[in-house]
Amino acid sequence: MAVLRDVEQRVAALESRDGVPRVVAERSRRLRIRFPVANTKRDIPHGLTEVPDGYQIEWANADIFATPGQPWTVELAYLQASAANAEAIVTFYVSTEAVQDV
C-alpha cells in the first residue's frame, strides 16, 4: 500500500471530478490500496490520529465497501473488494462539519 498524499491541513476540500458530493475534512489521508483476495476483510492503517468519519473512493476497478460489523479504530479501517487483485484510491477523512438537513 503506497501513500499517494498525506494532507494535514486545517481544512482540505476534496471533490471528485465525476460529481460525487464534496467532502470537507480537517484531516484526511489518500491511499492506494490493493485487495489480493475478494470479499475478505483488509486491515487498512489509515494514519489518522482518530477514528475516521468516513471514506471516499476516488477510483477503483472493483466494488469497495466497509466490512460489515467491524468498527474502525484510531489505527485501522476495514474494507473489502468484490474482486481479487482489485485496487482502489481511497481517501479517509475526519469531518469538521456537522451533518445538515436539506
N, C-alpha and C positions, 0 to 999 in steps of 0.2 A: 504494500500500500504506500503510495507516494503522496506526500503533501504537495498540493499544487499551489496553495496560497493560504497564509495564515493572517487573518485580519484581526488586529487588536486595536480597534478604534472606538471612540465614544459612541458614534452612530455610523453604521455602514448600511447603505441601501443596496439590496440585492434584488435584481429584477431580471427575469428570464426574457429572452428576445422573442419567445413564441407566445407571449400574452399571459403567462402564468402570473397570478397576483403577486404583488410586491411584498417582500418580507423585510421588515425593519429590525435590525439586530444591533445590540451593543457589542456583543462578541459573537464571532462566527468562525467556522473553520471549514474550508473547502478541501475535500479529499477525493482521490481516485481510489475506488475500492474494487477489488477482484473477488468474485464468488466462485470458488472452484467446484462446489457441489450445489446442485439445485435443491431448493426447498429445505435448506439446512441453516440453522442459526449461525451467523457470523459475528463474532465479537469485534466491535469497531472502537478502538481507542480514539475518541473524538478530540481530546486535547483541550477541552474547555475546563474551567475551574468550578463549574456547577452543572447540574443535570440540564441537558438541552431541552428547550421548549418544543422543538420540532426540527424537521429537516426538509430540504427542498432538493428534488432530483433535477439536476441541470441537464444531464444526458445519461442514457442507459441503453444497452442493447438487449434488455430483458425487463420484465416487471420486477420492481424492487419494492419491498414492503417491510414494515416493522414486524418483528417476531411477536406473535400474539401471546399475551400473558407474561411477557418478560419485561419488567420495569427497568428503565435506564438508570445508570448511576453517574456519579461525578467523574468517573473514568471511562465507562463503556456505554455504548449504544449497541443494540442488537438488530440487525437487518437480515433479510433473506432475499434471494433472487429466484425467479421462476425457471431459470435455465442454468445448466452447468457452464462454467467458464465465462460467466457474464461479467461485465464491467460497468461501472457507473461513476459519475462525478456527482457527489452529494455534498451539500452544504448543511452543516449542523449549526443551529443558532440558539442564542438566549435572547428572548424578546425584551424590548424596553417599553412596549406599549400594552395597555390592557385591550382586550377584545371589545370592539364596539358593535352594537347592533345597528343595522341599516335597514 
